[in-house]
């Protein structure tokens, strides 16, 4: 119950008016992108139309959602938005608990957001594309984007903890765009090694380049690394 209350506390800070406004704006922009992509299609071939809608929409979703995720993470760990730790530790909350529940809150917010985007994508398809039908690859693609966004958000967490600069979120965002571009060309040993540490999707976008287990392992490593760094760097409990 104590941890649940802590998560509620994090959510009240994370979901400030400015944060909610930014999230809503991003969702509206992507909804407009979906509608625009759907209306711009040549409906001569339903399969081709759906495929084009899928590729164009998912590409933009990946770029914008990773950007949003990295920004939310970076913003939540700035000195200003992380200052309430000093109040919580006086009530017996450990920094380990604080950090893990805060990350859990961010993970929850991002999951709800990607779920909403998936619904908007399907809604636009059903309304504006004649013959559009549900396909499991749509869900798989959004889940892949979600996992990738979490990983690059944790890289952002490393940077903001180390350098205390809000704009460090741009570096992981650019890295995600770069790896996505590299995945489209011929794959060599350099790219294979790079994609282990900086994951991307397969060209079909409905699966990760490597197994989901590798991404989960990377997530765990990043969380543990961030936790150790956060506890050691922050001195507010001392």
C-alpha positions in Angstrom: 0.0 0.0 0.0 2.9 2.3 0.8 4.4 1.7 -2.7 0.9 2.3 -4.3 0.6 5.6 -2.5 4.1 6.5 -3.7 3.2 5.7 -7.3 0.1 7.9 -6.9 2.4 10.7 -5.7 4.6 10.3 -8.7 1.7 10.4 -11.1 0.4 13.7 -9.5 3.8 15.3 -10.3 4.3 13.6 -13.7 0.8 14.5 -14.9 1.1 18.2 -14.4 -0.9 20.6 -16.6 2.0 21.2 -18.8 2.8 17.5 -19.2 -0.8 16.6 -19.9 -1.0 19.5 -22.5 2.1 18.2 -24.3 0.8 14.6 -24.3 -2.6 15.7 -25.7 -1.0 17.8 -28.4 1.3 15.0 -29.5 -1.7 12.6 -29.6 -3.7 15.1 -31.7 -0.8 15.6 -34.1 -0.4 11.8 -34.6 -4.2 11.4 -35.0 -4.1 14.1 -37.7 -1.1 12.2 -39.3 -3.2 9.0 -39.3 -6.2 10.7 -40.9 -4.0 12.4 -43.5 -2.3 9.2 -44.4 -5.6 7.4 -44.7 -7.1 10.1 -46.9 -4.1 10.4 -49.1 -4.2 6.8 -50.2 -5.0 5.4 -53.6 -7.8 2.9 -52.9 -7.3 0.9 -56.2 -5.9 -1.9 -54.1 -7.1 -2.4 -50.5 -4.0 -4.4 -49.5 -1.6 -1.8 -50.9 -3.6 1.0 -49.4 -3.5 -0.6 -45.9 0.2 -1.4 -46.3 1.0 2.2 -47.2 -1.1 3.5 -44.4 0.6 1.1 -42.0 4.2 2.0 -43.0 3.7 5.8 -43.1 1.8 5.9 -39.8 4.0 3.6 -37.9 7.2 5.4 -39.0 5.9 8.7 -37.7 4.5 7.1 -34.6 7.9 5.6 -33.7 9.8 8.9 -34.2 7.3 11.1 -32.3 6.5 8.6 -29.5 10.2 8.0 -28.7 10.7 11.8 -28.7 7.8 12.2 -26.3 8.9 9.3 -24.1 12.5 10.6 -23.8 11.2 14.1 -23.1 8.8 12.9 -20.3 11.7 10.9 -18.7 14.2 13.8 -18.9 11.7 16.3 -17.6 10.7 14.2 -14.7 14.3 13.9 -13.5 15.2 17.5 -13.7 16.2 19.1 -10.4 12.9 21.0 -10.3 10.6 18.1 -11.0 12.7 15.7 -8.8 12.9 18.0 -5.8 10.1 16.3 -3.9 12.4 13.4 -3.1 13.8 15.5 -0.3 10.4 15.5 1.3 9.7 11.8 0.8 12.9 10.6 2.3 12.1 12.4 5.6 9.0 10.0 5.9 11.2 6.9 5.6 11.1 6.4 1.8 14.3 5.0 0.4 15.8 6.3 -2.7 15.6 2.9 -4.3 11.9 2.8 -3.7 11.5 6.3 -4.9 13.4 5.6 -8.1 11.8 2.3 -9.0 8.2 3.5 -8.4 8.9 6.7 -10.4 10.1 4.6 -13.3 7.1 2.4 -12.9 4.9 5.4 -13.1 6.5 6.6 -16.3 6.2 3.1 -17.8 2.5 3.2 -16.9 1.9 6.6 -18.5 3.7 5.6 -21.7 1.7 2.3 -21.9 -1.6 4.2 -21.6 -0.4 6.6 -24.3 0.7 3.9 -26.8 -2.6 2.2 -26.2 -4.5 5.3 -27.0 -2.4 5.9 -30.2 -3.1 2.3 -31.3 -6.8 2.9 -30.9 -6.6 6.1 -32.9 -4.7 4.4 -35.6 -7.3 1.6 -35.9 -10.2 4.2 -35.7 -8.7 6.2 -38.6 -8.2 3.0 -40.6 -11.8 1.8 -40.1 -13.3 5.2 -40.8 -11.3 6.4 -43.8 -10.1 3.2 -45.5 -12.7 1.1 -47.2 -11.9 -2.5 -46.6 -9.6 -1.9 -43.7 -9.6 -4.9 -41.3 -7.9 -5.6 -38.0 -4.6 -7.4 -38.2 -2.5 -8.6 -35.2 0.6 -7.0 -36.8 -0.8 -3.6 -35.9 -0.8 -4.5 -32.2 2.6 -6.0 -32.5 4.0 -2.9 -34.2 2.7 -0.6 -31.4 4.1 -2.9 -28.7 7.5 -2.8 -30.5 7.4 1.0 -30.5 6.5 0.9 -26.8 9.5 -1.3 -25.9 11.9 0.7 -28.0 10.6 3.9 -26.4 11.2 2.5 -22.9 14.8 1.6 -23.8 15.7 5.0 -25.2 13.9 6.6 -22.2 16.2 4.8 -19.9 19.2 6.0 -21.9 17.8 9.5 -21.4 17.6 8.7 -17.7 21.3 7.9 -17.7 22.1 11.2 -19.4 19.9 13.5 -17.3 21.2 11.9 -14.1 24.8 12.4 -15.2 24.6 15.8 -16.9 21.5 17.4 -15.3 20.5 18.9 -18.6 16.9 18.7 -19.9 17.9 18.7 -23.5 19.9 15.5 -23.2 16.7 13.7 -24.3 17.5 14.7 -27.9 20.5 12.4 -28.1 18.6 9.1 -27.5 15.8 10.4 -29.8 18.4 11.0 -32.6 19.9 7.6 -31.9 16.6 5.9 -32.3 16.0 7.6 -35.7 19.5 6.7 -36.8 19.2 3.0 -35.9 15.8 2.9 -37.7 17.4 4.3 -40.8 20.3 1.9 -40.6 17.9 -1.1 -40.4 16.5 -0.3 -43.8 19.8 -1.0 -45.6 22.1 -3.9 -45.9 22.8 -5.5 -42.5 26.5 -6.0 -41.6 28.2 -7.1 -38.4 28.6 -3.5 -37.2 24.8 -2.9 -37.4 24.1 -6.3 -35.7 26.2 -5.3 -32.7 24.8 -1.7 -32.7 21.2 -3.0 -32.6 21.9 -5.1 -29.5 22.5 -1.9 -27.5 20.3 0.4 -29.5 17.3 -1.7 -30.6 15.1 -1.0 -33.6 12.3 -2.8 -35.4 12.6 -5.1 -38.3 11.8 -3.6 -41.8 8.2 -5.0 -41.4 7.9 -2.9 -38.2 5.8 -5.6 -36.4 8.8 -7.2 -34.7 12.0 -6.2 -33.0 15.3 -6.7 -34.9 16.3 -9.2 -32.2 14.3 -11.4 -29.9 12.1 -9.8 -27.2 14.2 -11.5 -24.6 17.3 -9.5 -25.6 15.3 -6.2 -25.2 14.0 -7.3 -21.8 17.5 -8.1 -20.7 18.7 -4.7 -21.9 15.8 -3.0 -20.0 16.8 -4.8 -16.8 20.4 -3.8 -17.2 19.5 -0.2 -17.9 17.1 0.0 -14.9 19.7 -1.5 -12.5 22.4 0.8 -13.9 20.2 3.9 -13.6 19.2 2.9 -10.1 22.8 2.5 -8.9 23.8 5.8 -10.6 20.8 7.7 -9.2 21.4 6.5 -5.7 25.1 7.3 -5.8 24.9 10.6 -7.6 21.9 12.1 -5.6 23.0 13.2 -2.1 19.7 14.5 -0.7 19.3 11.7 1.7 22.7 12.2 3.3 
